[in-house]
Amino acid sequence: MTAIPRQVWLPRQFADFAGLPAGLHYSRWDGVSAFPTDPAAVEFYVPPLIQDIGVISKPLTDMTRLRVVQALSSGTDELRSELDRLPRHITLCSARGVNARSTAELALTLILSSLRGIPEFVRAQGDGVWRPAVRASLDGQHVVLVGYGAIGSAVEDLLTPFGCRVTRVARTDRATPRGPVHSVQRLADLVTQADVVVVATPLTPDTRGLIDATVLARMKNGALLVNVSRGAVVDTAALVEEARSGRLRVAVDVTDPDPLPEGHPLWSVPDVLITPHVGAFTHSLWPRLEELIRAQLARFAAGEELVNVVAR
């Protein structure tokens, strides 16, 4: 009797994938078309690279043989919640580290754009008005990094040439070659002298609403908050109030809700710079994701331990 190949679903964006391990049967799905094969036979699922969790989770209840889900993002909170509803154990892996440099690059872009007043200059250009202004510099500023994983570390890499004083914050105290990482329990005190606070921590039950009204109120007047993690790490209502008062500046790539709906008050608050959750999306993302997926499938086919496991 001929053995039935083990089924793998890949995103259609990777239709030209080469070098995949033998012994597995590969199908592509874009999240819109009909299912390419019977979901009940799928053992390894790489969801489409989209942000709609409703689409990503659509086949999960029918995937009765599913063993592994390989996410294409470092954040997996919504997908993990969907898997927790299923009556079986499934290994969930993230793409941690794949998008770190791209996201850090956008964090630096948001910092420089906000400090140097680029949005205002762009508006003046649209009005055909020459409107010079003196703005803040990043050089020598005190930056607090909230979250010191792959992205936080990559942000510090990019801050180094600017001579910034960096304070690192993560879940627990630890030492690194660059200096100490402080426990998040001290966050409300650590932000008081920061010129810039960069949020790059994963969204978990412990970090949801971490940047709340208390933390925001402790930031000094004129400080800049940058969020490149997940919108729900920050209390949006409190953020709107602080930004409306003119006390804080804000630059975010992620919001709560995400995407930010038309008419939301955050759109119209002065000194707020918003990008539409594009931190990871550069031309370098695709080959890095392909490399990760190829390596994970090789491990899966050989029965080896997977990397970036966030839940079993």
Secondary structure, 3 states (H helix, E strand, C coil): CCCCCEEEEEEHHHCCCCCCCCCEEEEEECCCCCCCCCHHHEEEECCCCCCCHHHHCCCHHHCCCCCEEECCCCCCHHHHHHHHCCCCCCEEECCCCCCHHHHHHHHHHHHHHHHCCHHHHHHHHHHCCCCCCCCCCCCCCEEEEECCCHHHHHHHHHHHHHCCEEEEEECCCEEECCEEEEEHHHHHHHHHHCCEEEECCCCCCCCCCCECHHHHHHCCCCCEEEECCCHHHECHHHHHHHHHCCCCEEEECCCCCCCCCCCCHHHHCCCEEECCCCCCCCCCHHHHHHHHHHHHHHHHHHCCCCCCEEEC
